Amino acid sequence: MIQDAENMNGHGAYDTMDGLNFVTSKEKDGVWAIREQSDNLKDGVPIPATFADDWIDVAWYYDAEKAADKGETYSISTAEELYGFSAISQDYNFEGDTIQLANDITANGGKASSWAAGTTIPDRQWKPIGKDTPFAGTFDGKEKTISGIYVNETTQNAGLFAATEYNVSTIKNIRLENSYIYSSVNGNANVGSIVGYSNRTKLTNIYSNAYVTSTTGNRVGGSVGELFNAHTSKDISKCWFDGYVQGSTLCGGIVGRYNTGTSIISNVLVTGAVKSTKEITSGDSNVQTGGIVGGTADSAGAKLTIKTAVHAGTVEDNYTGTQDHKIGGVVGFKRGA
């Protein structure tokens, strides 16, 4: 952070001027833009309402030599830097950039099982990366572990990442442990431990044992809530889910709902539990629960291929024995090709 007035330039000038309430954000063309903000600021970055000022560190990002360039690689080492990444991602999508983990990171102590049960609440709530601006870069966990993430969302798209950008993003080499992802949305919640809403994003080499739940929401998946507009070059592979998924319907061990496009899900393992809670009435075909994928949309041209997938966990729904229900060890219900 620039403190010397003689050296103020770019974002630093605006950060240090009293009485101004602005933030600088890096646009896709690499130009710094000035945007009026009503949020509290930390080194020029709006602080999400659920964050405290001392939670975030953005010094890793505000390097004068990197600030206006695309295609940079940034390294995150602490929980405060991770929260800083979340804060920055609400205004900048990181297209062309790579974010790497240098260390294992613990966001909160305590046990996710207690958070899921409602007996305790951790100190720091997480605002999913890309909640306001879908993430478009590469996130490489370098096989490090993030633990203690606590999400309690009231709007769509909940996860470590809320939403990812069309055809340009990658998430890889990450372990998510002892974490709780929850959405209170009624309807299409899009909840996943890694990504709530994935739009042509490649996910590979990912492990999660998170609690992923929504009381009245659907499209809830162990890794991804809603997989949309997938493409064969943007697939899900080498993912292992060993946590707990619960939602109203469209619940799956890897993906809650697959929407449209062509995609391959391969080399995945589910050893966790998947449950749909919506009461099944006679002839209700909308309750779909699967060990790998909850259900697929009835979209023209949709083609989903699942290969080398192992489900060794549990799958259940709210079925009394006489109604129509759609449940499977691999896919709950598959429409289209």
C-alpha positions as a Markdown table, in Angstrom:
| # | Residue | x | y | z |
|---|---|---|---|---|
| 1 | Met | 0.0 | 0.0 | 0.0 |
| 2 | Ile | 1.4 | 3.4 | -1.0 |
| 3 | Gln | 1.6 | 5.8 | 2.0 |
| 4 | Asp | 4.0 | 8.4 | 0.7 |
| 5 | Ala | 2.1 | 11.3 | -1.0 |
| 6 | Glu | 5.0 | 11.9 | -3.3 |
| 7 | Asn | 4.6 | 8.4 | -4.8 |
| 8 | Met | 0.8 | 8.4 | -5.0 |
| 9 | Asn | -0.4 | 7.1 | -8.4 |
| 10 | Gly | -3.1 | 4.9 | -9.8 |
| 11 | His | -5.3 | 3.4 | -7.1 |
| 12 | Gly | -3.0 | 4.7 | -4.3 |
| 13 | Ala | -4.0 | 8.3 | -4.9 |
| 14 | Tyr | -7.7 | 7.5 | -4.4 |
| 15 | Asp | -7.1 | 5.2 | -1.5 |
| 16 | Thr | -5.4 | 8.0 | 0.5 |
| 17 | Met | -7.6 | 11.0 | -0.3 |
| 18 | Asp | -9.9 | 11.8 | 2.7 |
| 19 | Gly | -13.5 | 12.5 | 1.8 |
| 20 | Leu | -13.6 | 10.4 | -1.3 |
| 21 | Asn | -15.5 | 7.2 | -1.4 |
| 22 | Phe | -14.2 | 5.4 | -4.5 |
| 23 | Val | -12.6 | 2.1 | -5.4 |
| 24 | Thr | -10.5 | 1.2 | -8.4 |
| 25 | Ser | -11.2 | -2.0 | -10.2 |
| 26 | Lys | -9.2 | -3.6 | -13.0 |
| 27 | Glu | -11.3 | -4.0 | -16.2 |
| 28 | Lys | -10.9 | -6.7 | -18.8 |
| 29 | Asp | -8.8 | -4.4 | -21.0 |
| 30 | Gly | -6.3 | -3.9 | -18.2 |
| 31 | Val | -7.3 | -0.3 | -17.5 |
| 32 | Trp | -8.0 | 1.0 | -14.0 |
| 33 | Ala | -11.5 | 2.4 | -13.7 |
| 34 | Ile | -12.9 | 4.5 | -10.9 |
| 35 | Arg | -16.2 | 3.4 | -9.6 |
| 36 | Glu | -18.2 | 5.1 | -6.9 |
| 37 | Gln | -18.8 | 2.8 | -3.9 |
| 38 | Ser | -21.0 | 2.9 | -0.8 |
| 39 | Asp | -19.2 | 0.1 | 0.9 |
| 40 | Asn | -16.4 | 0.4 | 3.5 |
| 41 | Leu | -13.0 | 0.3 | 1.9 |
| 42 | Lys | -9.8 | -1.5 | 2.8 |
| 43 | Asp | -6.9 | -0.4 | 0.6 |
| 44 | Gly | -9.3 | 0.7 | -2.1 |
| 45 | Val | -11.3 | -2.6 | -2.0 |
| 46 | Pro | -15.0 | -2.7 | -0.9 |
| 47 | Ile | -15.3 | -4.8 | 2.2 |
| 48 | Pro | -18.3 | -7.2 | 2.0 |
| 49 | Ala | -20.9 | -6.6 | 4.6 |
| 50 | Thr | -20.2 | -10.0 | 6.2 |
| 51 | Phe | -16.4 | -9.2 | 6.6 |
| 52 | Ala | -14.6 | -7.3 | 9.3 |
| 53 | Asp | -11.8 | -4.9 | 8.3 |
| 54 | Asp | -9.1 | -7.0 | 9.9 |
| 55 | Trp | -10.2 | -10.2 | 8.0 |
| 56 | Ile | -8.7 | -9.1 | 4.7 |
| 57 | Asp | -5.3 | -8.5 | 3.2 |
| 58 | Val | -5.0 | -7.3 | -0.4 |
| 59 | Ala | -1.3 | -6.4 | -0.4 |
| 60 | Trp | -0.5 | -9.5 | -2.5 |
| 61 | Tyr | -2.7 | -8.0 | -5.2 |
| 62 | Tyr | -1.7 | -4.4 | -5.1 |
| 63 | Asp | 1.8 | -4.6 | -6.6 |
| 64 | Ala | 2.4 | -1.5 | -8.6 |
| 65 | Glu | 4.2 | -3.5 | -11.3 |
| 66 | Lys | 1.3 | -5.9 | -11.7 |
| 67 | Ala | -1.8 | -3.9 | -11.1 |
| 68 | Ala | -2.5 | -2.9 | -14.7 |
| 69 | Asp | -1.5 | -6.1 | -16.4 |
| 70 | Lys | -3.4 | -9.3 | -17.3 |
| 71 | Gly | -1.9 | -12.7 | -17.2 |
| 72 | Glu | -0.4 | -12.4 | -13.8 |
| 73 | Thr | 0.1 | -15.2 | -11.2 |
| 74 | Tyr | -0.7 | -14.3 | -7.6 |
| 75 | Ser | 0.2 | -16.3 | -4.5 |
| 76 | Ile | -2.1 | -16.6 | -1.4 |
| 77 | Ser | -0.6 | -17.8 | 1.9 |
| 78 | Thr | -2.9 | -16.7 | 4.7 |
| 79 | Ala | -6.6 | -16.7 | 5.6 |
| 80 | Glu | -6.6 | -12.9 | 5.4 |
| 81 | Glu | -5.2 | -13.0 | 1.9 |
| 82 | Leu | -7.9 | -15.6 | 0.9 |
| 83 | Tyr | -10.6 | -13.2 | 2.3 |
| 84 | Gly | -8.9 | -10.4 | 0.3 |
| 85 | Phe | -9.2 | -12.6 | -2.8 |
| 86 | Ser | -13.0 | -12.9 | -2.2 |
| 87 | Ala | -13.3 | -9.1 | -1.7 |
| 88 | Ile | -11.5 | -8.2 | -4.9 |
| 89 | Ser | -13.4 | -10.9 | -6.9 |
| 90 | Gln | -16.7 | -9.1 | -6.3 |
| 91 | Asp | -15.5 | -6.4 | -8.7 |
| 92 | Tyr | -12.8 | -8.0 | -10.8 |
| 93 | Asn | -13.1 | -11.4 | -12.6 |
| 94 | Phe | -9.4 | -12.2 | -12.8 |
| 95 | Glu | -9.7 | -13.2 | -16.5 |
| 96 | Gly | -6.3 | -14.3 | -17.7 |
| 97 | Asp | -4.8 | -14.4 | -14.2 |
| 98 | Thr | -3.8 | -17.3 | -12.0 |
| 99 | Ile | -4.3 | -17.5 | -8.3 |
| 100 | Gln | -2.2 | -20.1 | -6.4 |
| 101 | Leu | -2.2 | -21.3 | -2.8 |
| 102 | Ala | 1.2 | -21.3 | -1.2 |
| 103 | Asn | 0.1 | -22.9 | 2.1 |
| 104 | Asp | -2.8 | -24.8 | 3.7 |
| 105 | Ile | -5.3 | -22.2 | 5.0 |
| 106 | Thr | -7.8 | -22.4 | 7.8 |
| 107 | Ala | -10.6 | -19.8 | 7.7 |
| 108 | Asn | -12.2 | -20.9 | 11.0 |
| 109 | Gly | -11.5 | -23.3 | 13.8 |
| 110 | Gly | -14.2 | -25.5 | 15.1 |
| 111 | Lys | -16.2 | -28.3 | 13.4 |
| 112 | Ala | -18.4 | -28.1 | 10.4 |
| 113 | Ser | -20.7 | -30.7 | 11.8 |
| 114 | Ser | -21.5 | -28.3 | 14.7 |
| 115 | Trp | -22.2 | -25.5 | 12.2 |
| 116 | Ala | -24.5 | -27.8 | 10.2 |
| 117 | Ala | -26.3 | -28.8 | 13.4 |
| 118 | Gly | -26.7 | -25.1 | 14.4 |
| 119 | Thr | -25.0 | -25.6 | 17.7 |
| 120 | Thr | -22.2 | -23.2 | 17.0 |
| 121 | Ile | -21.4 | -20.5 | 14.5 |
| 122 | Pro | -17.8 | -19.7 | 13.6 |
| 123 | Asp | -16.3 | -16.2 | 13.8 |
| 124 | Arg | -15.8 | -15.6 | 10.1 |
| 125 | Gln | -18.5 | -16.0 | 7.4 |
| 126 | Trp | -17.4 | -16.5 | 3.8 |
| 127 | Lys | -18.6 | -14.5 | 0.8 |
| 128 | Pro | -18.2 | -16.8 | -2.2 |
| 129 | Ile | -15.6 | -15.8 | -4.7 |
| 130 | Gly | -17.3 | -14.3 | -7.8 |
| 131 | Lys | -20.6 | -13.7 | -6.0 |
| 132 | Asp | -21.1 | -10.3 | -7.7 |
| 133 | Thr | -18.8 | -10.8 | -10.7 |
| 134 | Pro | -18.3 | -14.4 | -11.9 |
| 135 | Phe | -14.7 | -15.7 | -11.7 |
| 136 | Ala | -12.9 | -16.0 | -15.0 |
| 137 | Gly | -9.4 | -16.9 | -14.1 |
| 138 | Thr | -7.5 | -20.0 | -13.0 |
| 139 | Phe | -7.4 | -21.1 | -9.4 |
| 140 | Asp | -4.7 | -23.6 | -8.7 |
| 141 | Gly | -4.7 | -24.9 | -5.1 |
| 142 | Lys | -1.3 | -26.6 | -5.6 |
| 143 | Glu | -2.7 | -29.6 | -3.7 |
| 144 | Lys | -3.1 | -27.4 | -0.6 |
| 145 | Thr | -6.1 | -27.6 | 1.8 |
| 146 | Ile | -8.6 | -24.9 | 2.6 |
| 147 | Ser | -10.6 | -25.6 | 5.7 |
| 148 | Gly | -13.2 | -23.9 | 7.9 |
| 149 | Ile | -15.2 | -22.2 | 5.2 |
| 150 | Tyr | -18.6 | -21.1 | 6.5 |
| 151 | Val | -21.3 | -20.0 | 3.9 |
| 152 | Asn | -24.8 | -18.9 | 4.9 |
| 153 | Glu | -26.3 | -17.4 | 1.7 |
| 154 | Thr | -29.7 | -15.9 | 1.2 |
| 155 | Thr | -29.4 | -15.7 | -2.6 |
| 156 | Gln | -28.5 | -18.0 | -5.5 |
| 157 | Asn | -25.0 | -19.5 | -6.1 |
| 158 | Ala | -23.3 | -20.6 | -2.9 |
| 159 | Gly | -19.9 | -22.4 | -2.6 |
| 160 | Leu | -16.2 | -21.6 | -2.2 |
| 161 | Phe | -16.9 | -20.0 | -5.6 |
| 162 | Ala | -20.4 | -18.6 | -6.3 |
| 163 | Ala | -20.2 | -18.5 | -10.1 |
| 164 | Thr | -17.6 | -19.0 | -12.8 |
| 165 | Glu | -17.4 | -17.3 | -16.1 |
| 166 | Tyr | -18.2 | -18.6 | -19.6 |
| 167 | Asn | -15.5 | -20.8 | -21.2 |
| 168 | Val | -12.4 | -19.2 | -19.5 |
| 169 | Ser | -12.1 | -20.4 | -15.9 |
| 170 | Thr | -10.3 | -23.4 | -14.3 |
| 171 | Ile | -10.3 | -24.7 | -10.7 |
| 172 | Lys | -7.9 | -27.4 | -9.9 |
| 173 | Asn | -5.7 | -29.1 | -7.3 |
| 174 | Ile | -7.6 | -28.2 | -4.2 |
| 175 | Arg | -8.8 | -29.9 | -1.0 |
| 176 | Leu | -11.8 | -28.4 | 0.8 |
| 177 | Glu | -12.3 | -29.8 | 4.3 |
| 178 | Asn | -14.3 | -29.2 | 7.4 |
| 179 | Ser | -16.6 | -26.6 | 5.7 |
| 180 | Tyr | -20.3 | -25.8 | 5.6 |
| 181 | Ile | -22.1 | -24.4 | 2.6 |
| 182 | Tyr | -25.7 | -23.4 | 3.1 |
| 183 | Ser | -28.3 | -21.5 | 1.1 |
| 184 | Ser | -31.8 | -20.5 | 2.3 |
| 185 | Val | -33.1 | -19.9 | -1.2 |
| 186 | Asn | -36.4 | -21.4 | -2.0 |
| 187 | Gly | -36.2 | -22.9 | -5.6 |
| 188 | Asn | -33.1 | -22.9 | -7.8 |
| 189 | Ala | -30.4 | -22.3 | -5.2 |
| 190 | Asn | -27.3 | -23.6 | -7.1 |
| 191 | Val | -25.2 | -24.8 | -4.1 |
| 192 | Gly | -21.9 | -26.7 | -4.4 |
| 193 | Ser | -19.0 | -27.0 | -2.2 |
| 194 | Ile | -16.6 | -25.8 | -4.9 |
| 195 | Val | -18.9 | -23.9 | -7.3 |
| 196 | Gly | -22.5 | -23.0 | -7.0 |
| 197 | Tyr | -23.0 | -22.1 | -10.7 |
| 198 | Ser | -20.4 | -23.4 | -13.1 |
| 199 | Asn | -20.5 | -22.0 | -16.7 |
| 200 | Arg | -18.1 | -23.9 | -19.0 |
| 201 | Thr | -15.5 | -24.3 | -16.3 |
| 202 | Lys | -12.9 | -27.0 | -16.0 |
| 203 | Leu | -12.7 | -28.7 | -12.6 |
| 204 | Thr | -10.0 | -31.3 | -12.0 |
| 205 | Asn | -8.2 | -32.9 | -9.1 |
| 206 | Ile | -10.5 | -31.7 | -6.3 |
| 207 | Tyr | -11.4 | -33.3 | -3.0 |
| 208 | Ser | -14.2 | -32.1 | -0.6 |
| 209 | Asn | -15.8 | -33.4 | 2.5 |
| 210 | Ala | -18.0 | -30.4 | 3.1 |
| 211 | Tyr | -21.6 | -30.2 | 4.3 |
| 212 | Val | -23.5 | -28.8 | 1.3 |
| 213 | Thr | -27.2 | -28.1 | 2.2 |
| 214 | Ser | -30.3 | -26.1 | 1.4 |
| 215 | Thr | -33.5 | -26.5 | 3.3 |
| 216 | Thr | -35.9 | -25.6 | 0.5 |
| 217 | Gly | -33.5 | -25.1 | -2.5 |
| 218 | Asn | -32.7 | -27.4 | -5.3 |
| 219 | Arg | -29.6 | -28.0 | -7.6 |
| 220 | Val | -27.3 | -29.0 | -4.8 |
| 221 | Gly | -24.2 | -30.9 | -5.6 |
| 222 | Gly | -21.1 | -32.2 | -3.7 |
| 223 | Ser | -18.8 | -30.3 | -6.1 |
| 224 | Val | -21.1 | -28.2 | -8.3 |
| 225 | Gly | -24.7 | -27.1 | -7.9 |
| 226 | Glu | -25.6 | -26.2 | -11.5 |
| 227 | Leu | -23.3 | -27.3 | -14.4 |
| 228 | Phe | -24.4 | -25.1 | -17.3 |
| 229 | Asn | -23.5 | -24.9 | -20.9 |
| 230 | Ala | -20.7 | -27.4 | -20.5 |
| 231 | His | -18.2 | -28.3 | -23.3 |
| 232 | Thr | -16.0 | -31.3 | -23.9 |
| 233 | Ser | -12.9 | -29.2 | -23.3 |
| 234 | Lys | -14.3 | -28.0 | -20.0 |
| 235 | Asp | -15.0 | -31.1 | -18.0 |
| 236 | Ile | -15.1 | -32.4 | -14.4 |
| 237 | Ser | -12.4 | -35.0 | -13.7 |
| 238 | Lys | -10.5 | -36.5 | -10.8 |
| 239 | Cys | -13.0 | -35.2 | -8.2 |
| 240 | Trp | -13.8 | -37.0 | -4.9 |
| 241 | Phe | -16.6 | -36.0 | -2.7 |
| 242 | Asp | -16.8 | -37.4 | 0.9 |
| 243 | Gly | -19.2 | -35.0 | 2.5 |
| 244 | Tyr | -22.9 | -34.6 | 2.9 |
| 245 | Val | -25.4 | -33.2 | 0.3 |
| 246 | Gln | -29.0 | -32.3 | 1.2 |
| 247 | Gly | -31.5 | -30.2 | -0.7 |
| 248 | Ser | -35.1 | -30.2 | -1.8 |
| 249 | Thr | -34.5 | -32.0 | -5.1 |
| 250 | Leu | -31.9 | -32.2 | -7.9 |
| 251 | Cys | -29.2 | -33.4 | -5.5 |
| 252 | Gly | -26.1 | -35.2 | -6.6 |
| 253 | Gly | -22.8 | -36.3 | -5.2 |
| 254 | Ile | -20.8 | -34.4 | -7.8 |
| 255 | Val | -23.3 | -32.2 | -9.7 |
| 256 | Gly | -26.8 | -31.2 | -8.6 |
| 257 | Arg | -28.2 | -30.5 | -12.1 |
| 258 | Tyr | -26.5 | -30.7 | -15.5 |
| 259 | Asn | -28.1 | -28.2 | -17.8 |
| 260 | Thr | -27.0 | -28.1 | -21.4 |
| 261 | Gly | -24.2 | -28.6 | -23.9 |
| 262 | Thr | -21.8 | -31.5 | -24.2 |
| 263 | Ser | -19.6 | -32.6 | -21.3 |
| 264 | Ile | -17.7 | -35.5 | -19.8 |
| 265 | Ile | -17.6 | -36.3 | -16.1 |
| 266 | Ser | -14.8 | -38.8 | -15.6 |
| 267 | Asn | -12.7 | -40.4 | -12.9 |
| 268 | Val | -14.9 | -39.3 | -10.0 |
| 269 | Leu | -15.6 | -40.9 | -6.7 |
| 270 | Val | -18.4 | -40.3 | -4.2 |
| 271 | Thr | -18.2 | -41.8 | -0.7 |
| 272 | Gly | -20.4 | -39.3 | 1.0 |
| 273 | Ala | -24.2 | -39.0 | 1.5 |
| 274 | Val | -26.8 | -37.5 | -0.8 |
| 275 | Lys | -30.4 | -36.8 | 0.2 |
| 276 | Ser | -33.4 | -35.0 | -1.3 |
| 277 | Thr | -35.9 | -33.9 | 1.3 |
| 278 | Lys | -38.9 | -32.8 | -0.8 |
| 279 | Glu | -42.0 | -34.8 | 0.0 |
| 280 | Ile | -42.8 | -37.0 | -3.0 |
| 281 | Thr | -46.4 | -36.8 | -4.1 |
| 282 | Ser | -48.0 | -39.2 | -6.6 |
| 283 | Gly | -46.7 | -38.6 | -10.1 |
| 284 | Asp | -44.2 | -36.0 | -9.0 |
| 285 | Ser | -41.2 | -36.5 | -11.4 |
| 286 | Asn | -39.3 | -33.5 | -10.2 |
| 287 | Val | -37.7 | -35.1 | -7.3 |
| 288 | Gln | -34.4 | -36.3 | -8.7 |
| 289 | Thr | -31.5 | -37.7 | -6.6 |
| 290 | Gly | -28.3 | -39.3 | -7.9 |
| 291 | Gly | -25.0 | -40.6 | -6.5 |
| 292 | Ile | -23.1 | -38.6 | -9.2 |
| 293 | Val | -25.6 | -36.3 | -10.9 |
| 294 | Gly | -29.0 | -35.4 | -9.5 |
| 295 | Gly | -30.7 | -34.8 | -12.8 |
| 296 | Thr | -30.3 | -33.3 | -16.3 |
| 297 | Ala | -32.3 | -30.6 | -18.1 |
| 298 | Asp | -34.4 | -31.3 | -21.1 |
| 299 | Ser | -32.3 | -29.2 | -23.4 |
| 300 | Ala | -31.8 | -29.6 | -27.2 |
| 301 | Gly | -28.3 | -30.8 | -27.9 |
| 302 | Ala | -27.6 | -31.8 | -24.3 |
| 303 | Lys | -25.1 | -34.7 | -24.1 |
| 304 | Leu | -23.6 | -35.8 | -20.9 |
| 305 | Thr | -21.1 | -38.6 | -20.7 |
| 306 | Ile | -20.2 | -40.2 | -17.4 |
| 307 | Lys | -17.3 | -42.6 | -17.3 |
| 308 | Thr | -15.1 | -44.2 | -14.7 |
| 309 | Ala | -17.4 | -43.0 | -11.9 |
| 310 | Val | -17.8 | -44.8 | -8.6 |
| 311 | His | -20.5 | -44.2 | -6.1 |
| 312 | Ala | -19.8 | -45.9 | -2.8 |
| 313 | Gly | -21.9 | -43.7 | -0.5 |
| 314 | Thr | -25.6 | -43.4 | 0.2 |
| 315 | Val | -28.5 | -41.9 | -1.8 |
| 316 | Glu | -31.9 | -41.3 | -0.4 |
| 317 | Asp | -35.1 | -39.3 | -0.8 |
| 318 | Asn | -38.4 | -38.7 | 0.9 |
| 319 | Tyr | -40.1 | -41.7 | -0.5 |
| 320 | Thr | -42.9 | -43.7 | 1.2 |
| 321 | Gly | -43.1 | -46.5 | -1.2 |
| 322 | Thr | -46.1 | -45.7 | -3.5 |
| 323 | Gln | -45.2 | -42.6 | -5.3 |
| 324 | Asp | -43.2 | -41.9 | -8.5 |
| 325 | His | -39.6 | -41.0 | -7.7 |
| 326 | Lys | -36.3 | -40.8 | -9.6 |
| 327 | Ile | -33.2 | -42.0 | -7.7 |
| 328 | Gly | -30.0 | -43.7 | -8.9 |
| 329 | Gly | -26.5 | -44.6 | -7.8 |
| 330 | Val | -25.2 | -42.6 | -10.8 |
| 331 | Val | -27.9 | -40.3 | -12.1 |
| 332 | Gly | -31.3 | -39.7 | -10.6 |
| 333 | Phe | -33.0 | -38.8 | -13.8 |
| 334 | Lys | -31.5 | -38.2 | -17.3 |
| 335 | Arg | -33.3 | -36.4 | -20.0 |
| 336 | Gly | -32.0 | -35.9 | -23.6 |
| 337 | Ala | -29.1 | -37.8 | -25.1 |
